[in-house]
């Protein structure tokens, strides 16, 4: 299923967090409005550069549920997104100037053994 993608720059988005966004770029606003109208979900993907015209993104992002959209008098929109999953995005396309793609959930497991190995490696590096 095609989902809308919002490129984000200067922002790291983790799953299971609430993210406030202020959007003022017309394509970003249109993307958010279309996603809210159709599926109430949006994929937030990191942008490779900080340009509004060159919208190249990384193929891994975070899927979120659009909780609230407020239209401001200065044509900005304020959005609250509750992120749910880390996703891999394939078949990225531009449809009516908006980015879309097919998302596949990447499962993240909290393995206590992996966490312990990380702590031990950090301790060893501190020692030397």
DSSP file (Angstrom, degrees, kcal/mol; ACC not computed):
  #  RESIDUE AA STRUCTURE BP1 BP2  ACC     N-H-->O    O-->H-N    N-H-->O    O-->H-N    TCO  KAPPA ALPHA  PHI   PSI    X-CA   Y-CA   Z-CA
    1    1 A X              0   0    0      0, 0.0   102,-0.6     0, 0.0     2,-0.2   0.000 360.0 360.0 360.0 132.1    0.0    0.0    0.0
    2    2 A X  E     -A  102   0A   0    100,-0.1     2,-0.3    98,-0.1   100,-0.2  -0.514 360.0-173.1 -72.2 135.2    1.3    3.4   -0.9
    3    3 A X  E     -A  101   0A   0     98,-2.8    98,-1.9    -2,-0.2     2,-0.2  -0.940  27.3-105.3-127.8 152.3    1.9    5.8    2.0
    4    4 A X  E     -A  100   0A   0     37,-0.4    39,-2.2    -2,-0.3     2,-0.5  -0.529  30.6-149.9 -78.5 143.3    2.8    9.5    2.0
    5    5 A X  E     -b   43   0A   0     94,-2.5     2,-0.6    -2,-0.2    94,-0.5  -0.955   6.1-161.8-117.9 129.0    6.4   10.4    2.9
    6    6 A X  E     -b   44   0A   0     37,-3.2    39,-1.7    -2,-0.5     2,-0.3  -0.941  17.6-139.9-108.4 112.8    7.4   13.6    4.6
    7    7 A X  E     -b   45   0A   0     -2,-0.6     2,-0.4    37,-0.2    39,-0.2  -0.541  21.7-166.7 -69.6 133.0   11.1   14.4    4.3
    8    8 A X  E     -b   46   0A   0     37,-2.7    39,-2.6    -2,-0.3     2,-0.3  -0.965   5.2-165.9-122.8 140.1   12.5   15.8    7.6
    9    9 A X        +     0   0    0     -2,-0.4     3,-0.1    37,-0.2    39,-0.1  -0.914  69.7  15.6-123.0 152.9   15.8   17.6    8.1
   10   10 A X  S    S+     0   0    0     -2,-0.3     2,-0.3    37,-0.2    -1,-0.2   0.811 105.5 100.3  59.0  32.3   17.7   18.4   11.2
   11   11 A X        -     0   0    0     -3,-0.2     2,-0.5     2,-0.0    -1,-0.1  -0.977  57.3-155.9-150.4 131.5   15.5   16.0   13.2
   12   12 A X        -     0   0    0     -2,-0.3     2,-0.5    -3,-0.1    -3,-0.0  -0.945  16.9-162.3-107.5 125.6   15.9   12.5   14.4
   13   13 A X        -     0   0    0     -2,-0.5     2,-0.3    31,-0.1    33,-0.1  -0.935   3.8-166.8-115.6 122.3   12.6   10.7   14.9
   14   14 A X    >   -     0   0    0     -2,-0.5     3,-0.6     1,-0.1    69,-0.2  -0.706  30.2 -97.8-101.9 155.0   12.4    7.5   17.1
   15   15 A X  T 3  S+     0   0    0     -2,-0.3    69,-0.2     1,-0.2     3,-0.1  -0.355 102.6  26.9 -69.3 154.7    9.5    5.1   17.2
   16   16 A X  T 3  S+     0   0    0     67,-0.4     2,-0.3     1,-0.2    -1,-0.2   0.849  96.3 114.7  62.0  39.6    7.0    5.4   20.0
   17   17 A X    <   -     0   0    0     -3,-0.6    66,-2.8    66,-0.0     2,-0.5  -0.905  67.3-119.2-128.8 162.0    7.5    9.1   20.6
   18   18 A X  E     -C   82   0A   0     -2,-0.3     2,-0.5    64,-0.2    64,-0.2  -0.912  30.6-165.7-103.1 125.6    5.2   12.1   20.1
   19   19 A X  E     -C   81   0A   0     62,-3.5    62,-2.6    -2,-0.5     2,-0.4  -0.944   9.8-154.0-118.3 118.5    6.7   14.6   17.6
   20   20 A X  E     -C   80   0A   0     -2,-0.5     2,-0.4    60,-0.2    60,-0.2  -0.774  19.1-171.0 -86.8 134.3    5.4   18.1   17.2
   21   21 A X  E     -C   79   0A   0     58,-3.0    58,-2.9    -2,-0.4     2,-0.5  -0.968  17.9-158.3-126.0 141.2    6.0   19.5   13.7
   22   22 A X  E     -C   78   0A   0     -2,-0.4     2,-0.5    56,-0.2    56,-0.2  -0.977  18.7-169.4-116.3 116.8    5.6   23.0   12.3
   23   23 A X  E     +C   77   0A   0     54,-2.9    54,-2.4    -2,-0.5    -2,-0.0  -0.905  26.1 152.9-112.9 130.7    5.2   23.0    8.5
   24   24 A X        +     0   0    0     -2,-0.5     2,-0.4    52,-0.2    -1,-0.1   0.480  46.2  99.3-129.0 -11.1    5.4   26.0    6.3
   25   25 A X  S >> S-     0   0    0      1,-0.1     4,-2.3     2,-0.0     3,-0.5  -0.675  73.6-132.4 -80.0 129.2    6.6   24.7    2.9
   26   26 A X  H 3> S+     0   0    0     -2,-0.4     4,-2.5     1,-0.2     5,-0.2   0.833 104.2  50.4 -54.6 -39.0    3.6   24.2    0.6
   27   27 A X  H 3> S+     0   0    0      2,-0.2     4,-2.4     1,-0.2    -1,-0.2   0.883 110.7  49.9 -68.1 -36.0    4.6   20.6   -0.5
   28   28 A X  H <> S+     0   0    0     -3,-0.5     4,-2.4     2,-0.2    -2,-0.2   0.911 111.9  48.2 -65.6 -42.0    5.0   19.5    3.1
   29   29 A X  H  X S+     0   0    0     -4,-2.3     4,-2.5     2,-0.2    -2,-0.2   0.923 112.4  48.4 -63.8 -44.5    1.6   21.0    4.0
   30   30 A X  H  X S+     0   0    0     -4,-2.5     4,-2.5    -5,-0.2     5,-0.2   0.903 111.0  51.2 -63.2 -41.8    0.0   19.2    1.0
   31   31 A X  H  X S+     0   0    0     -4,-2.4     4,-2.4     2,-0.2    -2,-0.2   0.936 112.1  46.2 -59.6 -47.7    1.7   15.9    1.9
   32   32 A X  H  X S+     0   0    0     -4,-2.4     4,-2.5     1,-0.2    -2,-0.2   0.905 113.0  49.3 -64.4 -42.3    0.4   16.1    5.5
   33   33 A X  H  X S+     0   0    0     -4,-2.5     4,-2.1     2,-0.2    -1,-0.2   0.905 112.3  47.7 -65.3 -41.2   -3.1   17.1    4.5
   34   34 A X  H  X S+     0   0    0     -4,-2.5     4,-2.3     2,-0.2     5,-0.3   0.911 112.9  48.7 -66.4 -41.4   -3.3   14.2    1.9
   35   35 A X  H  X>S+     0   0    0     -4,-2.4     5,-2.7    -5,-0.2     4,-2.0   0.910 112.3  48.6 -64.2 -41.7   -2.0   11.7    4.4
   36   36 A X  H  <5S+     0   0    0     -4,-2.5    -1,-0.2     4,-0.2    -2,-0.2   0.884 113.5  47.6 -65.5 -38.0   -4.5   12.9    7.1
   37   37 A X  H  <5S+     0   0    0     -4,-2.1    -2,-0.2    -5,-0.2    -1,-0.2   0.883 122.9  30.5 -69.9 -39.4   -7.3   12.7    4.6
   38   38 A X  H  <5S-     0   0    0     -4,-2.3    -2,-0.2    -5,-0.1    -3,-0.2   0.938 139.3  -6.9 -91.0 -51.8   -6.5    9.2    3.3
   39   39 A X  T  <5S-     0   0    0     -4,-2.0    -3,-0.2    -5,-0.3    -4,-0.1   0.550  72.6-128.3-127.4 -11.2   -4.9    7.1    6.0
   40   40 A X  S   <S+     0   0    0     -5,-2.7    26,-2.8     1,-0.2     2,-0.3   0.620  79.6 102.7  64.2  12.8   -4.1    9.2    9.0
   41   41 A X  E     - D   0  65A   0     -6,-0.6   -37,-0.4    24,-0.2     2,-0.3  -0.926  48.0-175.5-125.0 154.3   -0.5    7.9    8.8
   42   42 A X  E     - D   0  64A   0     22,-2.2    22,-2.8    -2,-0.3     2,-0.6  -0.986  21.1-134.3-142.4 148.0    2.7    9.5    7.6
   43   43 A X  E     -bD   5  63A   0    -39,-2.2   -37,-3.2    -2,-0.3     2,-0.7  -0.937  16.0-154.1-105.5 123.8    6.2    8.2    7.1
   44   44 A X  E     -bD   6  62A   0     18,-3.1    18,-2.4    -2,-0.6     2,-0.4  -0.876  19.0-180.0 -98.1 114.1    8.9   10.6    8.4
   45   45 A X  E     -bD   7  61A   0    -39,-1.7   -37,-2.7    -2,-0.7    16,-0.2  -0.929  31.3-110.6-117.3 138.7   12.2   10.0    6.5
   46   46 A X  E     -b    8   0A   0     14,-0.7    12,-2.4    -2,-0.4     2,-0.3  -0.430  32.3-128.7 -66.3 139.3   15.4   11.8    7.0
   47   47 A X  E     - D   0  57A   0    -39,-2.6    10,-0.3    10,-0.2   -37,-0.2  -0.682   5.3-136.7 -89.3 141.3   16.4   14.1    4.1
   48   48 A X  S    S+     0   0    0      8,-2.9     2,-0.3    -2,-0.3     9,-0.1   0.758  87.0  14.1 -71.4 -24.1   19.8   13.7    2.6
   49   49 A X  S    S-     0   0    0      7,-0.5    -2,-0.1     5,-0.2     0, 0.0  -0.844  79.9-110.0-140.4 178.4   20.3   17.5    2.4
   50   50 A X  S    S+     0   0    0     -2,-0.3     2,-0.3   -41,-0.1   -41,-0.1   0.044  73.6 121.5-102.3  27.1   18.6   20.6    3.8
   51   51 A X        -     0   0    0      3,-0.4    -2,-0.2     1,-0.1     5,-0.1  -0.712  52.5-155.1 -95.2 139.4   17.2   21.7    0.5
   52   52 A X  S    S+     0   0    0     -2,-0.3     3,-0.1     1,-0.1    -1,-0.1   0.708  98.0  46.0 -80.1 -20.8   13.5   22.3   -0.1
   53   53 A X  S    S+     0   0    0      1,-0.2     2,-0.9     2,-0.0    -1,-0.1   0.827 107.2  55.9 -91.7 -33.9   13.9   21.7   -3.9
   54   54 A X        -     0   0    0      1,-0.1     2,-0.7     2,-0.1    -3,-0.4  -0.835  67.9-179.8-100.6  98.5   16.1   18.6   -3.8
   55   55 A X        +     0   0    0     -2,-0.9     2,-0.3    -3,-0.1    -1,-0.1  -0.350  15.7 155.3-102.7  53.0   14.0   16.2   -1.8
   56   56 A X        -     0   0    0     -2,-0.7    -8,-2.9    -5,-0.1    -7,-0.5  -0.638  22.1-170.3 -78.7 134.8   16.3   13.1   -1.7
   57   57 A X  E     -D   47   0A   0     -2,-0.3   -10,-0.2   -10,-0.3     2,-0.2  -0.837  26.5-107.5-125.6 160.6   15.6   10.9    1.3
   58   58 A X  E     -     0   0A   0    -12,-2.4   -12,-0.0    -2,-0.3   -10,-0.0  -0.602  33.8-121.5 -80.2 149.7   17.1    7.9    3.0
   59   59 A X  E    S+     0   0A   0     -2,-0.2    30,-3.5   -14,-0.1     2,-0.4   0.292  90.7  74.3 -82.1  13.6   15.1    4.7    2.5
   60   60 A X  E     + E   0  88A   0     28,-0.2   -14,-0.7   -14,-0.1     2,-0.2  -0.990  59.3 140.5-125.5 134.5   14.5    4.1    6.3
   61   61 A X  E     -DE  45  87A   0     26,-2.5    26,-2.8    -2,-0.4     2,-0.4  -0.762  46.6 -89.7-150.8-165.1   12.1    6.2    8.3
   62   62 A X  E     -DE  44  86A   0    -18,-2.4   -18,-3.1    24,-0.2     2,-0.3  -0.984  28.0-141.1-126.0 127.8    9.5    6.2   11.1
   63   63 A X  E     -DE  43  85A   0     22,-2.6    21,-3.4    -2,-0.4    22,-1.0  -0.677  27.9-179.4 -86.0 140.5    5.8    5.6   10.5
   64   64 A X  E     -DE  42  83A   0    -22,-2.8   -22,-2.2    -2,-0.3     2,-0.5  -0.971  29.7-120.9-141.6 157.2    3.5    7.7   12.6
   65   65 A X  E     -DE  41  82A   0     17,-2.9    17,-2.7    -2,-0.3     2,-0.8  -0.833  30.6-126.7 -95.0 129.5   -0.2    8.4   13.3
   66   66 A X  E     + E   0  81A   0    -26,-2.8    15,-0.2    -2,-0.5     3,-0.1  -0.675  33.6 173.9 -79.5 109.5   -1.4   11.9   12.7
   67   67 A X  E     +     0   0A   0     13,-2.6     2,-0.3    -2,-0.8    -1,-0.2   0.868  59.7   1.2 -85.8 -40.1   -3.0   12.9   15.9
   68   68 A X  E     - E   0  80A   0     12,-1.3    12,-2.4     2,-0.0     2,-0.4  -0.994  50.9-166.0-155.1 141.2   -3.8   16.6   15.4
   69   69 A X  E     - E   0  79A   0     -2,-0.3     2,-0.5    10,-0.2    10,-0.2  -0.996   8.9-170.0-128.9 127.3   -3.4   19.3   12.7
   70   70 A X  E     - E   0  78A   0      8,-2.9     8,-2.6    -2,-0.4     2,-0.6  -0.973  14.0-145.8-117.4 123.5   -3.9   23.0   13.5
   71   71 A X  E     - E   0  77A   0     -2,-0.5     6,-0.2     6,-0.2     2,-0.2  -0.786  19.9-152.1 -88.0 123.7   -4.1   25.5   10.6
   72   72 A X    >   -     0   0    0      4,-2.8     3,-1.5    -2,-0.6    -2,-0.0  -0.566  23.9-113.9 -95.3 158.7   -2.4   28.8   11.7
   73   73 A X  T 3  S+     0   0    0      1,-0.3    -1,-0.1    -2,-0.2     4,-0.0   0.766 113.9  60.7 -62.7 -25.7   -3.3   32.2   10.3
   74   74 A X  T 3  S-     0   0    0      2,-0.1    -1,-0.3     1,-0.1     3,-0.1   0.148 122.8-101.8 -90.6  21.5    0.1   32.6    8.7
   75   75 A X  S <  S+     0   0    0     -3,-1.5     2,-0.2     1,-0.3    -2,-0.1   0.515  85.0 125.5  71.5   8.1   -0.5   29.5    6.5
   76   76 A X        -     0   0    0    -47,-0.0    -4,-2.8   -54,-0.0     2,-0.4  -0.517  50.0-144.9 -81.5 161.3    1.6   27.3    8.6
   77   77 A X  E     -CE  23  71A   0    -54,-2.4   -54,-2.9    -6,-0.2     2,-0.5  -0.996   0.6-150.1-126.4 142.1    0.3   24.0   10.1
   78   78 A X  E     -CE  22  70A   0     -8,-2.6    -8,-2.9    -2,-0.4     2,-0.4  -0.936  22.2-172.9-107.4 128.3    1.2   22.6   13.4
   79   79 A X  E     -CE  21  69A   0    -58,-2.9   -58,-3.0    -2,-0.5     2,-0.5  -0.939  20.2-153.5-127.5 142.2    1.0   18.8   13.5
   80   80 A X  E     -CE  20  68A   0    -12,-2.4   -13,-2.6    -2,-0.4   -12,-1.3  -0.977  18.4-174.1-113.6 122.2    1.3   16.2   16.3
   81   81 A X  E     -CE  19  66A   0    -62,-2.6   -62,-3.5    -2,-0.5     2,-0.7  -0.966  15.0-155.1-118.6 129.4    2.5   12.8   15.1
   82   82 A X  E     -CE  18  65A   0    -17,-2.7   -17,-2.9    -2,-0.5   -64,-0.2  -0.905  22.8-142.5-102.8 109.0    2.7    9.8   17.3
   83   83 A X  E     + E   0  64A   0    -66,-2.8   -67,-0.4    -2,-0.7   -19,-0.3  -0.393  27.0 170.0 -76.8 149.1    5.3    7.5   15.9
   84   84 A X  E     +     0   0A   0    -21,-3.4     2,-0.3     1,-0.3   -20,-0.2   0.724  52.4  16.2-123.6 -48.5    4.8    3.8   15.9
   85   85 A X  E     - E   0  63A   0    -22,-1.0   -22,-2.6   -70,-0.1     2,-0.5  -0.914  59.3-120.8-136.5 154.7    7.3    1.8   13.8
   86   86 A X  E     -FE 106  62A   0     20,-0.5    20,-3.1    -2,-0.3     2,-0.3  -0.841  43.8-169.9 -88.3 134.5   10.6    1.9   12.1
   87   87 A X  E     -FE 105  61A   0    -26,-2.8   -26,-2.5    -2,-0.5     2,-0.5  -0.927  26.9-136.4-130.8 152.1   10.1    1.2    8.4
   88   88 A X  E     -FE 104  60A   0     16,-3.0    16,-2.4    -2,-0.3     2,-0.5  -0.912  28.2-145.3 -99.8 132.8   12.0    0.4    5.3
   89   89 A X  E     +F  103   0A   0    -30,-3.5     2,-0.3    -2,-0.5    14,-0.2  -0.888  21.7 174.8-109.6 125.4   10.6    2.3    2.3
   90   90 A X  E     +F  102   0A   0     12,-2.9    12,-2.8    -2,-0.5     3,-0.1  -0.754  57.7  30.3-119.4 167.5   10.7    0.8   -1.2
   91   91 A X  E    S-     0   0A   0     -2,-0.3     2,-0.3    10,-0.2    -1,-0.2   0.889  74.3-168.6  51.3  47.0    9.3    2.0   -4.5
   92   92 A X  E     +     0   0A   0     -3,-0.2     2,-0.3     9,-0.1     9,-0.2  -0.503  14.1 169.4 -68.2 128.7    9.7    5.6   -3.7
   93   93 A X  E     -F  100   0A   0      7,-2.7     7,-2.7    -2,-0.3     2,-0.6  -0.923  36.9-123.9-139.0 162.1    7.8    7.7   -6.3
   94   94 A X  E     +F   99   0A   0     -2,-0.3     2,-0.5     5,-0.2     5,-0.2  -0.951  29.8 178.7-110.5 115.7    6.7   11.3   -6.8
   95   95 A X  E >  S-F   98   0A   0      3,-3.0     3,-1.8    -2,-0.6    -2,-0.0  -0.973  74.7 -15.2-120.7 117.9    3.0   11.5   -7.5
   96   96 A X  T 3  S-     0   0    0     -2,-0.5    -1,-0.2     1,-0.3     3,-0.1   0.888 128.6 -56.3  54.5  41.9    1.5   15.0   -8.0
   97   97 A X  T 3  S+     0   0    0      1,-0.2     2,-0.4    -3,-0.1    -1,-0.3   0.488 117.7 113.7  70.6   6.6    4.8   16.4   -6.6
   98   98 A X  E <   - F   0  95A   0     -3,-1.8    -3,-3.0   -68,-0.1     2,-0.3  -0.870  68.5-119.8-109.8 142.1    4.4   14.4   -3.4
   99   99 A X  E     + F   0  94A   0    -94,-0.5   -94,-2.5    -2,-0.4     2,-0.3  -0.622  36.7 171.2 -80.2 133.4    6.6   11.6   -2.2
  100  100 A X  E     +AF   4  93A   0     -7,-2.7    -7,-2.7    -2,-0.3     2,-0.3  -0.924   1.4 159.1-133.6 162.6    5.0    8.2   -1.7
  101  101 A X  E     -A    3   0A   0    -98,-1.9   -98,-2.8    -2,-0.3     2,-0.5  -0.981  41.5 -96.6-169.2 172.3    6.3    4.7   -1.1
  102  102 A X  E     -AF   2  90A   0    -12,-2.8   -12,-2.9    -2,-0.3     2,-0.4  -0.910  39.9-150.7-104.7 125.0    5.6    1.2    0.2
  103  103 A X  E     - F   0  89A   0   -102,-0.6     2,-0.4    -2,-0.5   -14,-0.2  -0.777  12.4-168.8-103.8 138.7    6.7    0.7    3.8
  104  104 A X  E     - F   0  88A   0    -16,-2.4   -16,-3.0    -2,-0.4     2,-0.1  -0.994  29.4-117.9-122.3 128.3    7.8   -2.5    5.5
  105  105 A X  E     - F   0  87A   0     -2,-0.4     2,-0.6   -18,-0.2   -18,-0.3  -0.424  18.4-147.5 -68.7 134.4    8.1   -2.6    9.3
  106  106 A X  E     - F   0  86A   0    -20,-3.1   -20,-0.5    -2,-0.1     2,-0.3  -0.916  19.7-133.7 -99.8 118.1   11.6   -3.3   10.6
  107  107 A X        -     0   0    0     -2,-0.6     2,-0.5   -22,-0.1   -22,-0.0  -0.554  17.4-161.3 -78.6 135.9   11.2   -5.3   13.9
  108  108 A X        -     0   0    0     -2,-0.3     2,-0.4     2,-0.0    -1,-0.0  -0.969   6.4-166.8-117.1 123.7   13.4   -4.0   16.7
  109  109 A X        -     0   0    0     -2,-0.5     2,-1.0     2,-0.0    -2,-0.0  -0.897  19.7-136.5-113.1 142.2   14.0   -6.4   19.6
  110  110 A X        -     0   0    0     -2,-0.4     2,-0.7     4,-0.0     3,-0.1  -0.814  26.4-174.7 -95.1  97.6   15.4   -5.5   23.0
  111  111 A X     >  -     0   0    0     -2,-1.0     4,-1.9     1,-0.2     3,-0.4  -0.849  17.9-155.1 -97.2 113.5   17.9   -8.3   23.6
  112  112 A X  H  > S+     0   0    0     -2,-0.7     4,-2.2     1,-0.2    -1,-0.2   0.825  94.8  57.8 -57.7 -32.0   19.4   -8.0   27.1
  113  113 A X  H  > S+     0   0    0      2,-0.2     4,-2.2     1,-0.2    -1,-0.2   0.914 106.1  48.4 -65.3 -42.2   22.5   -9.9   25.9
  114  114 A X  H  > S+     0   0    0     -3,-0.4     4,-2.0     1,-0.2    -2,-0.2   0.894 111.3  50.7 -63.4 -39.7   23.2   -7.3   23.2
  115  115 A X  H  X S+     0   0    0     -4,-1.9     4,-2.1     1,-0.2    -2,-0.2   0.899 109.5  50.3 -65.4 -39.6   22.8   -4.5   25.7
  116  116 A X  H  X S+     0   0    0     -4,-2.2     4,-2.5     2,-0.2    -2,-0.2   0.896 108.5  52.3 -65.9 -40.4   25.2   -6.2   28.1
  117  117 A X  H  X S+     0   0    0     -4,-2.2     4,-2.4     1,-0.2    -1,-0.2   0.902 109.0  50.6 -61.5 -40.5   27.8   -6.6   25.3
  118  118 A X  H  X S+     0   0    0     -4,-2.0     4,-2.3     2,-0.2    -2,-0.2   0.919 110.5  48.6 -63.4 -44.3   27.5   -2.9   24.5
  119  119 A X  H  X S+     0   0    0     -4,-2.1     4,-2.2     1,-0.2    -2,-0.2   0.915 111.8  49.7 -62.5 -43.3   28.0   -2.0   28.2
  120  120 A X  H  X S+     0   0    0     -4,-2.5     4,-2.3     2,-0.2    -2,-0.2   0.907 110.0  50.3 -63.9 -41.5   31.0   -4.3   28.4
  121  121 A X  H  X S+     0   0    0     -4,-2.4     4,-2.4     1,-0.2    -1,-0.2   0.914 110.5  50.3 -62.0 -42.3   32.6   -2.8   25.3
  122  122 A X  H  X S+     0   0    0     -4,-2.3     4,-2.0     1,-0.2    -2,-0.2   0.904 110.4  49.7 -62.2 -41.3   32.1    0.7   26.6
  123  123 A X  H  X S+     0   0    0     -4,-2.2     4,-1.8     2,-0.2    -2,-0.2   0.902 110.3  50.2 -64.9 -41.1   33.7   -0.2   29.9
  124  124 A X  H  X S+     0   0    0     -4,-2.3     4,-1.7     1,-0.2    -2,-0.2   0.920 110.7  49.5 -64.2 -42.8   36.7   -1.8   28.1
  125  125 A X  H  < S+     0   0    0     -4,-2.4    -1,-0.2     1,-0.2    -2,-0.2   0.866 109.3  52.5 -64.6 -35.3   37.1    1.4   26.0
  126  126 A X  H  < S+     0   0    0     -4,-2.0    -1,-0.2     1,-0.2    -2,-0.2   0.876 107.4  53.0 -65.6 -36.7   37.0    3.5   29.1
  127  127 A X  H  <        0   0    0     -4,-1.8    -2,-0.2     1,-0.2    -1,-0.2   0.869 360.0 360.0 -68.2 -37.6   39.7    1.5   30.7
  128  128 A X     <        0   0    0     -4,-1.7    -1,-0.2    -5,-0.1    -2,-0.2   0.407 360.0 360.0-104.9 360.0   42.2    1.8   27.8
